[in-house]
Amino acid sequence: MRMREGFTAIELAVVLCIIAILAIMLVPALETGRAEATRVKCLSRVRQIGMACSMYQTDHRGRWPLARQSPCPDDPSWPDATASLAALYPAYASKAYLFACPATTDRVAFEPDGLDFQNCRNFDVSPEGSRSAVEDIRGGVPMPPSFFYDASGPGLSAIPRSSSSMRVVYGDECVHGYWGDEEGNGWWIGTDNHPGVGNFLFVDLHVARLSVQWTGQPWQKGKSMPYVPNPLVHVQERLPGADKFRVITDTNVFSDDWAGQKRDVDADLAGMMWLGDSWKEF
């Protein structure tokens, strides 16, 4: 009896179809694994900046990094997150890539004197001040960090030395608000480096992932607002004339929830971002 050699065309087609189906089933798992690996890499960089802050504190009587100079001469007291983080370079964080989230295509670089991130020192750091895209190109494209920091004016620190260990001080840029101009144009403030979540550093130097939440249906302009709460902060507060205490939290690490009254627990992260057609710092 003659033995059959090889496979028929139909059998080969069936095998190839099975392989193709398995490959299609594996692609989402591979993408999920790649995204998780990127988040872990980002978490590692946030932790390294935490170590750099710790070394900075050792040399500066426990203070957090201060703004070296303000790029806004009209209002030098305005928080300057980029110059504040630049204070870590190069003595405490010697590589520029540590300030870049690996999930982004951000190019991060420093000025030759190391006093600020490249092309970032001449910006008005407020919603009212900006430079157009044309001016950015002529003056050099800014290369700010991918992360936000709770900063203050030159020689000042927005983070008290007695801050709660659960207070957020540094972390991923996240969608955290909506901004509109006088002409009626509006844009979401911030970009999610990792969709829906961000990696954050706390006063006690541990790092954790916080999620972006919404007051209503996500991405509904005028009907819903994004916010990033810190579930680790629990403050007991008693209202005037009330017998019971209520527990409140830092409902958004990108805004001042208590108008500066609880600086030891309330984060107010700031950073530079591309908004609409210009760079701004919020």
N, C-alpha and C positions, 0 to 999 in steps of 0.2 A: 504494500500500500504506500502510495507516494505521500510524504510529509509536506505540509504547507509551509512555505518560507515567507517570513515577514508579515506585515499587516496589510489588510485591504485599505482602500481609500476611505471607506466608510468608518472603519475602526480608527484610523488616524484622525479623521475629522471629529469623532466623538471624544478622543483623548484631548485634542486641542481645545475643544469647547469646554471640557471640564477644567483644563488648566486656566483658560480665560476667565471662567466663572470664579474660580478660586482666587485669581489675581484681583478681580473686581471686588471680591469680598474682603481681601486683605488691605486694599488701598486706604480705606477709612481708618483702619487700625494703625497703619503706618503713619498716616498724617497726624492722628491723635498722639501717637508716641513721639513724633518729631516736635509737635507743639509743646508737649509736656517736658521734653528734654530742654527746649528753649527756655521755658519758664524756670526750670531748675538752674540753668546757667545764669539767668537773670537774678535769681534769688542769691546765688553765690556772689555775684558782683555787688548786690546790695549789702550782703554780709561783710564783704571786704571794705566797703566804704564805712560801714559801722566800726570796723577795726581801726580804720584811718582816723575816724572821729575820736575814738578812744585814745589813740596816741596823741592827737591834737590836744585833748583835754588834759592829758598828763603834763604837757608842756605849757598849758595856759590856765592853770589853777581851776581846772574843772569846767571851764567855759566851752560852749559849743562854737563851731567855726563862725567867725565874724566877717562881715562884708569888708573887704580891703578898701574899696572905694565905690562911690555911686556913679553910674553912668548918666544920672539925671541931675545936672547942676541946679535946675530950678527947684527941685524938691529932694535934697540929699537924704532926707529921713525916710523916703519910700523904700520898702523892702527890696533888696537886691539879691535874689537867690543865686544867680550865676557867679557873681563876685564872691559870695559867701562860700560856695563850694570850691571855687578856685583857690581858696586859702589852704586847701588840703594838698595842693599840687606844688612841687613834686615831692616834698619832704615826707608826706604821709600816704599819698596815693600817686605813685610814680608813672602810671600808665593812663593815657587819656581814654582808652577803651573801657576802663572801669566805670566811666560815667555814661556809657552808651548801652542802652538796652539791646540785647542780641536779637530781639524780635523785630527791631526796626532797621531801617537803612540809614539811620542818623550817622553823620560824620561829626565826630567830636574832636576838637583841637583847642590848644591854648595859644594865647599871644606869646611872642618870643620872651617877654619879661615874666610870663607866668602869672600875671596879676588878674587875668580874667580869661574867659573862654574867647576864642578867636572871633573878632568882629562883633562882640557883644557889649562893649563898654560904652558905646555912643547912643544907646537906646533910651528913650523915655520909658521908664518901667511903670506904666500905668495905662489903663484902658484908653485914656485920652491921647497918649503919645504913641507914635508909630513911625515906621519908615516904609515907603512904598517898595514894591518889588524892583522897580528900576533903580532906586537908590541903593537897595540891598546889593544888586548886581554890581553897580559902580564902586560901592564901598567894600565889597567882599561879602559873600554869603555868610551869615552867622553860623557858628557851629557850637550851639549850647548843649548842655547835658540833656539826656532823655528823661532825667528824673527831676522831681520837685523837692524843694527843701524849705523848711520853716525859717525864713531869714528876717533880718532887720537891717537898719541903716548902718553906716560905717561905724565901727567900734562898738556896736551893740549886738546883743544876742536876743532873739525872740524866744529862746528856750531857757527858762530859769534852771539854775543848777539844782533846785529842789523839786524838779518836775516828777510827776508820777511815772513809775516804771512802765506803765501801759500807754504812755503818750506817744503818738506817732511823730517822727521828726524828718523822715525822708522816704521817698518811694516813687513808684512808677507814675508816669503821667497817665491820667484816666479822664474820660469824659465826665465833667463835673459841673456843667452849667450851660447856660445859653446867653449869648450876647447879641444885641442888636444895635445898629448905628442909627443916626438921625434920618437917614434916607429909607429906613424900613428894611434894610438888609440884615439878616441874622445868621449866626453860625453857632454850632455847638462848640463849647469851650473845651479844649483838650482832645487828645486822641488815646484810645485804649491801646497801650502797647501789647497787651494780651486781652483778647476780646472778653469784656465783662469782668475782668479781675485785675489786680495789681499786686506787686510785691512791695512790702513796706518794712521800714526799720523803726524800732521802738527805742525809748530811752534806755532800757536795760540791755540794748544791743541785740535782742533776739529779732528775727525776721519772721514775717507771716504774710499770708495772702488774704487780702480783703476784696470783697466783691462790689461791683458797681450796681446800685439799686435805683429804682425809679419811683416817683410819686404816683405815676399812673402807667398807662401803656407805653413801653419804651419807644423812643424816637418819635414821639408825637409833639411837634413844636407847638408851644403855647398851651399844651394840656398836661405835659409831664416834664419833670425835671430830674436829671440824674444826680446822685449823691453817693458818697463812699463813706459809710458809717464805720466807726471803730467800736465793735461790740465788747471790747475789753475794758472800756472806760465806763465806770458806774459811779456817779456822784450823787450823794444824798443832799437834797436841798429842801428847805422849808420856806414856803411863801409867807410873807407878812400876814399875821392874823390867823394862820392855819396851824392846827395841832399836829398834823401828820406830815411826814417827810415824803417827798417824791424822788424817784430815782431817774436821773437824766444821763444821757450819754453824749459822746462827741458824734453828732449826727452826720457830720461831713468834714473829713480831714482836710478838705480844700477850702474851708471857709471858717470865719470866726463866729462860732455859735453863741458865744456869751459876751461879745463886744469887749474882749480883752480882760474880762473879770476873772477868768479862771485859766490864766496862762500856763499853769503847771500841768493841765490835762488837755487843753484845747489846741489841737493842731490847726495851722493855717498855712498849708503848703503853697509855695509859689514857684513859678518857673517861666521860661520863655517858650512861646509856641507860635506857629504860623496860623493866623486867624484871618480867614477871608483872603485878602490880597496883601497882607503885611504881617510883620513880626510884632508881637506884643508880649508883655510879661504880666501874668495874673498871679 
